[in-house]
């Protein structure tokens, strides 16, 4: 049956589900807590630093992307764990690929931050 909720009510409910997801990730995913604990100070720092608007967008965007990727990785892992605890090659591969996506976004964030600040400091 299709969802009959539309308009502002649908947006309100969707925001509630999103908040519930963020809360679940914070409570149940250590990696998300660690990455968010690094992201929040970095985002605040980006507003204190003397950088252009585009640089600030890149700084903030790169660390937010790490958190978004971790949320998606956690969702994949939760879905796979729901299927069953036994090992399956495809389940392991899916989890490894999700982890690789997180690693690549962390590397991207480091690259962005270093690229912006390296010329200023050295």
C-alpha positions in Angstrom: 0.0 0.0 0.0 1.4 3.4 -1.0 2.1 6.0 1.7 -0.8 8.4 1.8 1.0 11.1 3.8 1.8 14.2 1.7 2.9 17.8 2.1 4.3 19.2 5.3 3.2 16.2 7.3 5.4 13.9 5.1 8.4 16.3 5.5 7.8 16.4 9.3 7.7 12.6 9.5 10.7 12.2 7.3 12.7 14.6 9.5 11.6 12.5 12.5 12.9 9.3 10.9 16.1 11.0 10.0 16.6 12.2 13.6 15.8 8.7 14.8 18.5 7.3 12.4 21.1 9.8 13.6 20.3 8.9 17.2 20.5 5.2 16.5 23.9 5.7 14.7 25.3 7.7 17.6 24.1 5.1 20.2 25.1 2.0 18.3 28.0 2.8 16.0 31.3 3.6 17.6 32.9 4.5 14.2 30.1 7.1 13.7 30.7 8.6 17.1 34.4 8.8 16.5 34.0 10.4 13.1 31.4 12.8 14.3 33.5 13.7 17.3 36.3 14.8 14.9 33.9 16.4 12.4 32.2 18.7 14.8 35.3 20.5 16.0 36.7 20.6 12.4 33.5 22.2 11.2 33.6 24.8 14.0 37.3 25.4 13.2 36.5 26.0 9.5 34.3 28.9 10.5 37.0 30.4 12.7 39.7 30.2 10.1 40.4 32.9 7.5 39.5 31.0 4.4 37.3 31.8 1.4 33.7 30.7 1.2 34.6 28.0 -1.4 37.4 26.7 0.8 35.1 26.6 3.8 32.5 24.7 1.8 35.2 22.2 0.8 36.4 21.9 4.4 33.0 21.3 5.8 31.7 19.2 2.9 34.7 16.8 3.1 34.1 16.0 6.8 30.3 15.8 6.5 30.9 13.4 3.6 32.9 11.1 5.9 29.9 11.0 8.3 27.4 10.5 5.5 29.5 7.6 4.1 29.8 6.1 7.6 26.0 6.2 8.0 25.5 4.4 4.7 28.2 1.9 5.6 26.5 1.3 9.0 23.1 0.8 7.2 24.6 -1.8 4.9 26.2 -3.6 7.9 23.0 -3.6 9.9 21.0 -5.0 6.9 23.6 -7.8 6.4 23.7 -8.6 10.2 19.9 -8.8 10.1 20.0 -11.5 7.5 22.1 -13.8 9.8 25.3 -14.2 11.8 26.8 -16.9 9.6 29.7 -16.0 7.3 28.9 -15.5 3.6 31.4 -14.3 1.0 29.0 -11.7 -0.5 28.1 -10.4 3.0 31.8 -10.0 3.8 32.4 -8.3 0.5 29.6 -5.8 1.0 30.9 -4.9 4.4 34.4 -4.6 3.1 33.3 -2.4 0.2 31.4 -0.1 2.6 34.5 0.2 4.8 36.5 1.0 1.7 34.1 3.8 0.8 34.6 5.3 4.3 38.3 5.0 4.0 38.3 6.8 0.6 36.2 9.7 2.0 38.6 10.0 5.0 41.5 10.2 2.5 39.5 12.8 0.5 38.9 14.9 3.6 42.6 14.8 4.6 43.5 15.7 1.0 41.1 18.7 1.1 42.3 20.0 4.4 46.0 19.6 3.6 45.6 21.1 0.1 44.0 24.2 1.6 46.4 24.7 4.4 49.7 23.4 3.1 50.4 26.6 1.0 49.5 28.8 3.9 51.9 27.1 6.4 54.8 26.0 4.2 
